[in-house]
Amino acid sequence: MIVIYTSDNGFYNKMLMYEESLHLPLLIRLPSNVGSVKAGTVNHEMVSQYVLRLTVS
């Protein structure tokens, strides 16, 4: 089972593209038999939640 945790800043903060509106947490836990990502790995690349949803679906 893949577990994905993210957040939504609500309607008001999405109307304005301030720095705080763009940064949302995204945590993904993979099963131990999938991939070779080391525990505690941090990636600072930008992720589109729309594309993530299409990929996981």
LUMVOFI-633442 format. One record per atom (N, C-alpha, C): residue number from 1; y, x, z; atom name. Coordinates in pm, 1 decimal, always signed. Atoms other than C-alpha are relative to their C-alpha. Layout:
BEGIN
[NUM; [Y; X; Z]; CA]
...
! end
This chain:
BEGIN
[1; [-117.5; +83.9; +0.0]; N]
[1; [+0.0; +0.0; +0.0]; CA]
[1; [+124.1; +88.6; +0.0]; C]
[2; [-128.0; -70.3; +5.1]; N]
[2; [+348.6; +127.7; -89.9]; CA]
[2; [+100.7; -82.3; +80.2]; C]
[3; [-102.0; +67.1; -80.9]; N]
[3; [+622.7; +42.4; +161.5]; CA]
[3; [+136.1; +51.2; -43.5]; C]
[4; [-135.9; -36.0; +41.2]; N]
[4; [+986.6; +36.8; +42.7]; CA]
[4; [+97.4; -67.8; +94.7]; C]
[5; [-103.8; +52.6; -89.6]; N]
[5; [+1279.3; -4.1; +282.5]; CA]
[5; [+134.8; +35.1; -60.3]; C]
[6; [-135.6; -23.4; +49.0]; N]
[6; [+1633.7; -45.2; +154.4]; CA]
[6; [+92.5; -101.8; +65.2]; C]
[7; [-97.8; +86.8; -63.5]; N]
[7; [+1949.1; -233.9; +242.6]; CA]
[7; [+90.8; -59.6; -105.8]; C]
[8; [-97.6; +63.9; +86.7]; N]
[8; [+2218.9; -451.1; +93.6]; CA]
[8; [+130.6; -9.4; +79.0]; C]
[9; [-127.6; +0.3; -72.2]; N]
[9; [+2586.6; -413.2; +185.8]; CA]
[9; [+70.5; -134.7; -1.9]; C]
[10; [-61.4; +132.0; +1.0]; N]
[10; [+2657.4; -780.3; +125.4]; CA]
[10; [+94.9; -19.2; -116.9]; C]
[11; [-83.6; +35.1; +115.3]; N]
[11; [+2886.0; -954.9; -121.6]; CA]
[11; [+134.4; +70.4; +0.9]; C]
[12; [-137.3; -51.1; -5.3]; N]
[12; [+3224.4; -830.0; -1.2]; CA]
[12; [+8.4; +146.1; -42.8]; C]
[13; [-7.4; -142.2; +30.2]; N]
[13; [+3150.8; -457.7; -23.5]; CA]
[13; [-38.6; +32.6; -143.2]; C]
[14; [+37.7; -25.5; +138.8]; N]
[14; [+3006.2; -488.3; -375.0]; CA]
[14; [+113.7; -27.4; -95.7]; C]
[15; [-112.1; +30.1; +87.8]; N]
[15; [+3332.7; -620.3; -515.9]; CA]
[15; [+86.5; +122.5; -23.2]; C]
[16; [-82.4; -119.6; +9.7]; N]
[16; [+3504.6; -286.0; -455.4]; CA]
[16; [-90.3; +122.3; -1.2]; C]
[17; [+86.6; -116.8; +13.5]; N]
[17; [+3350.0; +43.4; -562.5]; CA]
[17; [+51.1; +116.7; +85.6]; C]
[18; [-33.7; -107.9; -91.8]; N]
[18; [+3437.7; +247.2; -255.3]; CA]
[18; [-125.3; +80.8; +30.5]; C]
[19; [+112.2; -89.2; -30.0]; N]
[19; [+3217.1; +538.1; -146.9]; CA]
[19; [-100.8; -66.1; +93.6]; C]
[20; [+89.2; +62.8; -97.6]; N]
[20; [+3073.8; +337.7; +144.9]; CA]
[20; [-86.6; -108.4; -63.8]; C]
[21; [+76.3; +106.7; +66.1]; N]
[21; [+2959.8; +59.8; -91.2]; CA]
[21; [-112.2; +54.9; -85.9]; C]
[22; [+97.3; -58.2; +91.8]; N]
[22; [+2759.5; +299.5; -306.5]; CA]
[22; [-119.6; +62.7; +69.8]; C]
[23; [+106.1; -69.6; -72.1]; N]
[23; [+2547.2; +465.9; -38.0]; CA]
[23; [-83.8; -99.7; +80.4]; C]
[24; [+93.0; +88.4; -68.7]; N]
[24; [+2245.1; +258.4; +68.9]; CA]
[24; [-124.7; +79.2; +35.2]; C]
[25; [+123.4; -70.8; -34.1]; N]
[25; [+1935.3; +379.4; +251.7]; CA]
[25; [-114.7; -44.3; -90.5]; C]
[26; [+120.2; +30.6; +75.9]; N]
[26; [+1612.3; +397.7; +55.0]; CA]
[26; [-111.8; +88.8; +52.2]; C]
[27; [+116.0; -72.0; -51.3]; N]
[27; [+1287.3; +498.4; +223.3]; CA]
[27; [-123.8; -54.6; -69.3]; C]
[28; [+123.0; +41.0; +66.2]; N]
[28; [+953.7; +492.3; +41.3]; CA]
[28; [-116.0; +72.8; +65.3]; C]
[29; [+121.6; -59.3; -58.0]; N]
[29; [+614.3; +548.5; +204.1]; CA]
[29; [-114.1; -25.8; -95.8]; C]
[30; [+113.7; +9.5; +90.9]; N]
[30; [+323.8; +621.8; -25.4]; CA]
[30; [-130.3; +13.6; +77.1]; C]
[31; [+131.0; -23.3; -61.9]; N]
[31; [-44.6; +603.7; +62.8]; CA]
[31; [-33.9; +149.3; -6.3]; C]
[32; [+31.1; -142.6; -8.2]; N]
[32; [-191.0; +942.3; +154.9]; CA]
[32; [-73.8; +51.1; -123.4]; C]
[33; [+74.3; -44.2; +118.0]; N]
[33; [-402.5; +949.2; -161.4]; CA]
[33; [+82.7; -3.2; -128.2]; C]
[34; [-86.7; +8.2; +117.8]; N]
[34; [-102.1; +910.6; -398.2]; CA]
[34; [+101.3; +113.5; +3.7]; C]
[35; [-101.0; -104.6; +13.3]; N]
[35; [+102.9; +1208.4; -511.5]; CA]
[35; [-16.2; +113.7; +98.6]; C]
[36; [+4.1; -116.7; -88.1]; N]
[36; [+174.7; +1531.8; -333.2]; CA]
[36; [+137.2; +29.1; +58.5]; C]
[37; [-131.9; -16.1; -60.3]; N]
[37; [+515.3; +1473.8; -171.3]; CA]
[37; [-18.5; +35.2; +147.2]; C]
[38; [+13.7; -42.3; -139.8]; N]
[38; [+546.8; +1659.6; +159.1]; CA]
[38; [+78.7; -93.0; +92.4]; C]
[39; [-67.9; +83.7; -99.4]; N]
[39; [+642.1; +1463.7; +470.2]; CA]
[39; [+137.9; +57.3; +29.8]; C]
[40; [-136.1; -43.1; -32.5]; N]
[40; [+1014.7; +1477.6; +545.7]; CA]
[40; [+81.9; +41.2; -120.1]; C]
[41; [-73.7; -36.5; +121.3]; N]
[41; [+1117.2; +1539.4; +183.4]; CA]
[41; [+121.0; -90.5; -16.8]; C]
[42; [-123.7; +75.0; +22.5]; N]
[42; [+1477.1; +1433.8; +112.8]; CA]
[42; [+46.7; +26.3; -142.3]; C]
[43; [-49.3; -10.4; +136.2]; N]
[43; [+1604.8; +1363.8; -238.7]; CA]
[43; [+136.3; -67.7; -4.9]; C]
[44; [-136.3; +53.5; +1.1]; N]
[44; [+1978.9; +1313.0; -292.7]; CA]
[44; [+41.9; -56.2; -135.9]; C]
[45; [-32.6; +53.9; +131.7]; N]
[45; [+1956.4; +1181.7; -649.7]; CA]
[45; [+30.3; -148.8; +9.4]; C]
[46; [-35.2; +140.9; +3.9]; N]
[46; [+2104.1; +842.5; -736.5]; CA]
[46; [-117.2; -80.8; -55.8]; C]
[47; [+109.8; +86.8; +42.0]; N]
[47; [+1851.3; +559.8; -774.3]; CA]
[47; [+55.9; -139.0; -27.3]; C]
[48; [-37.9; +137.0; +30.9]; N]
[48; [+1906.4; +224.5; -943.3]; CA]
[48; [-103.8; -93.7; +60.5]; C]
[49; [+95.1; +92.5; -61.2]; N]
[49; [+1750.6; -51.4; -734.7]; CA]
[49; [-56.3; -96.2; -103.3]; C]
[50; [+50.3; +86.4; +107.1]; N]
[50; [+1718.3; -262.0; -1050.0]; CA]
[50; [-117.9; +67.8; -70.1]; C]
[51; [+107.2; -74.1; +67.2]; N]
[51; [+1510.2; +6.3; -1222.1]; CA]
[51; [-118.7; +18.5; +94.8]; C]
[52; [+106.9; -13.9; -99.0]; N]
[52; [+1310.7; +62.9; -900.1]; CA]
[52; [-82.8; -127.6; +6.2]; C]
[53; [+70.4; +128.2; -5.5]; N]
[53; [+1222.9; -307.4; -888.7]; CA]
[53; [-89.1; -18.3; -122.7]; C]
[54; [+79.0; +13.6; +122.1]; N]
[54; [+1104.5; -303.4; -1250.7]; CA]
[54; [-118.2; +97.0; -0.6]; C]
[55; [+106.4; -100.8; -2.8]; N]
[55; [+898.6; +12.5; -1192.2]; CA]
[55; [-112.1; -41.7; +93.2]; C]
[56; [+99.8; +34.8; -102.0]; N]
[56; [+721.3; -118.7; -882.6]; CA]
[56; [-69.9; -131.0; -32.4]; C]
[57; [+58.3; +132.3; +30.4]; N]
[57; [+660.7; -471.5; -1014.0]; CA]
[57; [-124.0; +7.8; -84.0]; C]
! end
